Amino acid sequence: MRVLIIGCGYVGLPLGVELLRQGHAVSGLRRSAAGAASLQSAGLHPLTADITRPGDLAKLPLPYDWIVNTISDKAVSDKAVSDKAVSDKAVSERMKIRKR
Ligand SMILES: NC(=O)c1ccc[n+]([C@@H]2O[C@H](COP(=O)([O-])OP(=O)(O)OC[C@H]3O[C@@H](n4cnc5c(N)ncnc54)[C@H](OP(=O)(O)O)[C@@H]3O)[C@@H](O)[C@H]2O)c1
């Protein structure tokens, strides 16, 4: 399978190495050139992008069979999700989200 791992840190990098060992074609994504170099030395195909930048995402060499996201930015993502959900009555009722 062709796999993209977004966020190749403590969790993502060992996952990528294991998937490589199993014979998958694994690309890893980090934000800096130095990070990409560490991916390359682990055997992953290195990609450099910040997923908060649409221009970076548009340049990714899609498609992949699997995309694994190990990034967490809870403060930003929870706020973005709740703002959108609160604006949609059906979603806010289903998720029991209320504006505070
Ligand atoms: N570590 C644990 O023991 C543990 C336990 C339970 C759950 N988790 C969860 O597992 C997930 C990953 O944790 P981790 O310890 O592997 O974190 P980590 O070592 O900090 O790795 C996170 C990776 O995400 C990348 N990243 C962050 N923001 C990005 C963005 N905007 N665009 C592109 N890449 C971005 C970082 O890129 P750069 O390399 O470019 O900085 C880094 O490689 C988190 O959700 C965490 O809560 C971790």
The ligand as a MOL file (V3000), in Angstrom:
LIG
                    3D

  0  0  0     0  0            999 V3000
M  V30 BEGIN CTAB
M  V30 COUNTS 48 52 0 0 0
M  V30 BEGIN ATOM
M  V30 1 N 3.8850 10.2720 22.7980 0
M  V30 2 C 3.0310 9.5800 23.5580 0
M  V30 3 O 3.3980 8.8790 24.5250 0
M  V30 4 C 1.5620 9.6100 23.2380 0
M  V30 5 C 0.6940 8.8370 24.0110 0
M  V30 6 C -0.6550 8.8460 23.7070 0
M  V30 7 C -1.1370 9.6130 22.6670 0
M  V30 8 N -0.2660 10.3520 21.9400 0 CHG=1
M  V30 9 C -0.8220 11.1410 20.8460 0
M  V30 10 O -0.1970 10.7620 19.6200 0
M  V30 11 C -0.1260 11.8920 18.7770 0
M  V30 12 C 1.3250 12.1300 18.3520 0
M  V30 13 O 2.1270 12.3090 19.5050 0
M  V30 14 P 3.7040 12.3040 19.3970 0
M  V30 15 O 4.2220 12.0920 20.7790 0
M  V30 16 O 4.1470 11.4090 18.3030 0 CHG=-1
M  V30 17 O 3.9740 13.8470 19.0100 0
M  V30 18 P 5.3230 14.4610 18.4260 0
M  V30 19 O 6.4970 13.6010 18.7150 0
M  V30 20 O 5.3390 15.8760 18.8960 0
M  V30 21 O 5.0760 14.4290 16.8630 0
M  V30 22 C 4.0960 15.2180 16.2830 0
M  V30 23 C 4.4740 15.4550 14.8490 0
M  V30 24 O 3.4570 16.2860 14.2880 0
M  V30 25 C 4.0900 17.2080 13.4320 0
M  V30 26 N 3.2580 18.3940 13.2660 0
M  V30 27 C 2.6870 19.1640 14.2260 0
M  V30 28 N 1.9830 20.1620 13.6840 0
M  V30 29 C 2.1080 20.0000 12.3350 0
M  V30 30 C 1.6020 20.7360 11.2280 0
M  V30 31 N 0.8300 21.8270 11.3730 0
M  V30 32 N 1.9200 20.3070 9.9820 0
M  V30 33 C 2.6900 19.2200 9.8030 0
M  V30 34 N 3.2090 18.4950 10.8080 0
M  V30 35 C 2.9250 18.8940 12.0630 0
M  V30 36 C 5.3880 17.5170 14.0540 0
M  V30 37 O 6.1420 17.9860 12.9770 0
M  V30 38 P 7.6180 18.5140 13.0470 0
M  V30 39 O 8.4070 17.2680 13.1310 0
M  V30 40 O 7.7870 19.2650 11.7950 0
M  V30 41 O 7.7170 19.3430 14.2980 0
M  V30 42 C 5.7990 16.1620 14.6510 0
M  V30 43 O 6.5650 15.4110 13.7350 0
M  V30 44 C -0.7030 13.0760 19.5590 0
M  V30 45 O -2.0540 13.2070 19.2030 0
M  V30 46 C -0.5580 12.6210 20.9770 0
M  V30 47 O -1.5250 13.2530 21.7940 0
M  V30 48 C 1.0660 10.3630 22.1850 0
M  V30 END ATOM
M  V30 BEGIN BOND
M  V30 1 1 1 2
M  V30 2 2 2 3
M  V30 3 1 2 4
M  V30 4 1 4 5
M  V30 5 2 4 48
M  V30 6 2 5 6
M  V30 7 1 6 7
M  V30 8 2 7 8
M  V30 9 1 8 9
M  V30 10 1 8 48
M  V30 11 1 9 10
M  V30 12 1 9 46
M  V30 13 1 10 11
M  V30 14 1 11 12
M  V30 15 1 11 44
M  V30 16 1 12 13
M  V30 17 1 13 14
M  V30 18 2 14 15
M  V30 19 1 14 16
M  V30 20 1 14 17
M  V30 21 1 17 18
M  V30 22 2 18 19
M  V30 23 1 18 20
M  V30 24 1 18 21
M  V30 25 1 21 22
M  V30 26 1 22 23
M  V30 27 1 23 24
M  V30 28 1 23 42
M  V30 29 1 24 25
M  V30 30 1 25 26
M  V30 31 1 25 36
M  V30 32 1 26 27
M  V30 33 1 26 35
M  V30 34 2 27 28
M  V30 35 1 28 29
M  V30 36 1 29 30
M  V30 37 2 29 35
M  V30 38 1 30 31
M  V30 39 2 30 32
M  V30 40 1 32 33
M  V30 41 2 33 34
M  V30 42 1 34 35
M  V30 43 1 36 37
M  V30 44 1 36 42
M  V30 45 1 37 38
M  V30 46 2 38 39
M  V30 47 1 38 40
M  V30 48 1 38 41
M  V30 49 1 42 43
M  V30 50 1 44 45
M  V30 51 1 44 46
M  V30 52 1 46 47
M  V30 END BOND
M  V30 END CTAB
M  END
